[in-house]
Amino acid sequence: MRISPLSFAKNYAICIMKYALFILFLLPLTASAQQMIQHPWHGKRVAYFGDSITDPRNKAAAHKYWYYLQEWLQISPYVYGVSGRQWNDIPRQTDKCWQEHADSLDAIIIFMGTNDFNNNVPLGQWYQESEQMVEAARGEPKHLQKRLQRLPDMNKDTFRGRINIALDKLKRLYPAKQIVLLTPIHRAGFYPNENNWQPTEQYANKIGLFISDYIQVVKEAANIWAVPVLDWSATSGLYPLHDEHAQYFNDAATDRLHPNDTGHQRLARTLMYQLLALPCTF
């Protein structure tokens, strides 16, 4: 069947109009979709607490993980990590952050724990328990009853106690801010001098605990304090016990504790994708 030139032109015009309407309808959807998939941490202000792996003055890497997040997501970094510090330094870092920025930040990321392991800090307990009298009722008038009560153990000399002290302070000072914990990463040898000789994680510390024991405690803190914990020991992919992974660390022979620039970039990329699942502001 032949189609007349007039019919062809008419049908062609209808197709063009439909296509134009489709494009006009699609454009706002595309813009909306772009807005929806923008990284939730883009352009935010984030404080980083930690030790030498976070410390901008540590020379193992020119660019730390937070530098790459600044470059990729335009995050403004407020960095308070100090080499050699342990979880008992988090309250001091918190105070300094508050003095300089008060609550004009969006989130806090804490990457700490490897030095607690190296300094033989006992794990301790999350709670102290005691019997107390409390008013309660179920199907009867309320009255005093003896119940077992547990309160956070604030022992500054244990790992769990230190985390309790730090997060109790942070949750009170920054109740509307996102707080994220990162587990320690795997560690191999660190041999800077004869007086600082740290074996690989294959060996327990002086009190018989492995780095995995401290990593597990940081994971437990998620449920204790209602904070998200991102397990970098599992997700970073960095495994310095293998020579093939020495490329990610400061020195293959003397320092497979501190990531180099390549290692930090891998940490940052892992963190960037993990943070997609977490709101930065509320």
C-alpha positions in Angstrom: 0.0 0.0 0.0 1.3 3.4 -1.0 1.5 6.2 1.5 0.9 9.6 0.1 3.5 12.4 0.7 0.9 14.3 2.7 0.2 11.4 5.0 3.9 10.7 5.4 4.5 14.4 6.3 1.6 14.3 8.8 2.8 11.1 10.5 6.4 12.5 10.6 5.2 15.7 12.2 3.3 13.7 14.9 6.4 11.6 15.6 8.5 14.8 16.0 5.9 16.3 18.4 5.8 13.1 20.5 9.6 13.0 20.6 9.8 16.7 21.7 7.2 16.1 24.4 9.2 13.1 25.6 12.4 15.1 25.8 10.6 17.9 27.6 9.2 15.4 30.1 12.5 13.6 30.5 14.7 16.6 31.2 13.3 17.5 34.6 13.3 13.9 35.5 17.0 13.7 34.6 17.8 16.7 36.6 15.9 15.3 39.5 17.7 12.0 39.2 21.0 13.8 39.2 20.0 15.6 42.4 18.9 12.4 44.0 22.1 10.5 43.3 24.4 13.3 44.5 26.6 11.9 47.3 24.9 12.8 50.6 28.3 13.9 52.1 29.1 16.2 49.2 30.2 19.6 50.4 29.8 18.8 54.1 32.0 19.7 57.0 33.6 16.7 58.7 35.8 16.3 61.7 38.3 13.5 61.7 39.6 12.1 65.0 42.4 9.5 65.2 46.0 8.6 65.4 49.1 8.7 63.0 47.1 7.3 60.0 44.9 10.4 60.2 47.5 12.9 61.4 48.4 15.4 58.6 51.9 15.7 60.1 52.7 12.0 59.7 55.0 11.7 56.7 54.1 8.1 55.7 51.8 9.6 53.1 51.6 13.0 51.6 47.8 12.7 51.2 45.6 11.1 53.7 42.2 9.5 53.1 40.4 12.7 54.2 42.4 14.6 51.6 41.0 12.5 48.8 37.4 12.9 50.2 38.0 16.6 50.1 39.2 16.4 46.5 36.4 14.1 45.3 33.4 15.3 47.4 34.5 18.8 48.4 34.3 17.8 52.0 35.8 20.4 54.3 38.1 18.4 56.7 38.7 19.4 60.3 41.5 17.1 61.2 42.5 16.4 64.9 44.3 13.0 64.7 47.7 12.9 66.5 50.4 10.2 66.0 50.6 7.7 68.8 47.3 8.5 70.4 44.8 6.0 71.8 41.0 6.1 72.4 41.6 8.0 75.7 42.6 11.0 73.5 39.2 11.3 71.8 37.8 13.5 74.6 40.7 15.9 74.1 40.3 16.0 70.3 36.5 16.5 70.9 37.2 19.5 73.2 39.6 21.1 70.6 37.1 20.6 67.8 34.4 22.2 69.9 36.6 25.2 70.8 37.4 25.8 67.1 34.1 25.0 65.4 31.4 24.5 68.1 28.5 22.7 66.4 29.2 24.2 63.0 30.1 20.9 61.5 28.1 18.1 60.0 29.7 14.9 61.1 32.6 13.3 63.0 34.6 10.2 61.8 36.7 8.4 64.4 39.5 6.1 63.2 41.3 4.8 66.3 42.3 1.6 68.2 45.6 0.2 66.8 47.6 2.0 69.4 45.4 0.7 72.2 46.3 -2.8 71.0 50.0 -2.0 70.8 49.9 -0.4 74.3 48.3 -3.5 75.9 45.1 -1.8 77.0 42.8 -4.4 78.6 39.4 -4.7 76.9 37.3 -4.3 80.1 33.6 -4.3 80.1 30.8 -2.2 78.7 28.7 -2.0 81.8 28.8 -2.0 85.6 25.8 -3.9 87.1 24.1 -3.5 90.5 20.8 -4.1 92.1 18.6 -1.0 92.5 15.1 -0.2 93.5 12.9 1.2 90.7 9.2 1.9 90.4 7.5 -0.5 87.9 4.1 -2.1 87.3 2.3 -4.6 85.1 -1.3 -5.4 85.9 -1.0 -3.8 89.3 -0.3 -0.4 90.9 3.2 0.8 90.4 5.5 0.0 93.4 9.2 -0.2 94.1 10.8 -3.4 92.9 14.4 -4.6 93.0 15.9 -4.8 89.5 19.3 -5.3 88.1 20.6 -2.0 86.6 23.5 -1.6 84.2 25.3 1.7 83.5 28.2 2.3 81.2 31.6 1.4 82.7 33.7 4.6 82.6 37.1 3.0 83.2 39.7 5.1 81.5 42.2 2.3 81.7 40.2 -0.2 79.6 39.4 -0.2 75.9 35.6 -0.5 76.3 35.7 2.1 79.1 37.6 4.6 76.9 35.1 4.2 74.1 32.2 4.7 76.7 33.8 7.9 78.0 34.4 9.3 74.5 31.0 8.4 73.0 29.2 9.6 76.1 30.8 13.0 75.7 30.3 13.1 71.9 26.6 12.0 72.1 25.9 14.8 74.6 27.9 17.5 72.9 26.8 16.7 69.3 23.3 15.1 69.7 22.2 16.1 66.2 25.4 15.2 64.4 26.4 12.0 62.6 29.2 10.1 64.3 30.9 7.2 62.4 33.5 4.8 63.8 36.1 3.0 61.6 37.7 -0.2 62.8 41.5 -0.5 62.8 42.9 -1.9 59.6 45.2 -4.9 59.4 48.8 -4.3 60.5 52.1 -5.9 59.7 55.6 -5.0 61.1 56.5 -1.4 62.1 60.2 -1.1 63.0 61.2 2.6 63.1 64.0 2.1 65.7 65.4 -0.4 68.3 63.1 1.1 71.0 60.0 0.9 68.9 59.8 -2.5 67.4 56.2 -3.7 66.7 55.6 -7.2 65.3 52.9 -8.2 62.9 49.3 -8.8 63.9 50.1 -12.5 63.9 51.5 -12.0 67.4 49.4 -11.1 70.4 50.3 -8.1 72.5 51.8 -8.5 76.0 48.4 -9.3 77.6 47.6 -12.0 75.1 45.1 -10.1 72.9 45.2 -9.8 69.1 44.3 -6.8 67.0 41.1 -8.7 66.0 39.9 -8.5 69.6 40.1 -4.7 69.5 38.4 -4.6 66.1 35.5 -6.7 67.5 35.1 -4.2 70.4 34.8 -1.3 68.0 32.1 -3.2 66.2 30.3 -3.8 69.4 30.2 -0.1 70.1 27.6 0.2 67.2 24.9 -1.4 69.3 26.0 0.0 72.6 26.0 3.7 71.5 23.8 3.7 68.4 26.5 4.8 66.0 27.3 3.3 62.6 30.6 1.3 62.5 32.3 0.8 59.1 34.6 -2.3 59.2 37.7 -1.1 57.4 39.6 -4.2 58.5 37.3 -6.2 56.2 36.3 -3.8 53.4 39.5 -1.8 52.7 41.2 -4.8 51.1 44.6 -3.8 52.6 46.4 -6.9 53.8 50.0 -6.0 54.7 51.0 -9.5 55.8 51.4 -10.3 52.1 54.4 -8.9 50.2 52.1 -8.2 47.3 50.3 -5.6 49.4 53.5 -3.8 50.5 52.7 -1.4 47.6 50.0 0.2 49.7 52.3 0.9 52.7 55.0 3.3 53.7 58.0 0.9 53.5 58.0 -2.8 52.7 60.8 -3.5 55.1 60.2 -1.2 58.0 56.6 0.1 57.9 53.6 -1.9 56.9 51.5 -0.2 59.5 51.0 3.2 57.8 49.4 3.3 54.4 51.2 5.4 51.7 49.4 7.6 49.2 48.2 4.7 47.2 46.9 3.0 50.3 45.1 6.1 51.6 43.5 6.5 48.2 42.1 3.0 48.4 40.9 3.7 51.9 39.2 6.9 50.8 37.5 5.2 47.8 36.2 2.5 50.1 34.9 5.1 52.6 33.4 7.2 49.9 31.1 4.3 48.7 30.3 3.2 52.3 29.2 6.7 53.3 26.6 6.6 50.5 24.5 4.5 52.8 24.7 7.0 55.7 23.1 10.4 56.0 25.5 13.2 56.9 22.9 15.6 58.3 19.6 15.1 60.0 
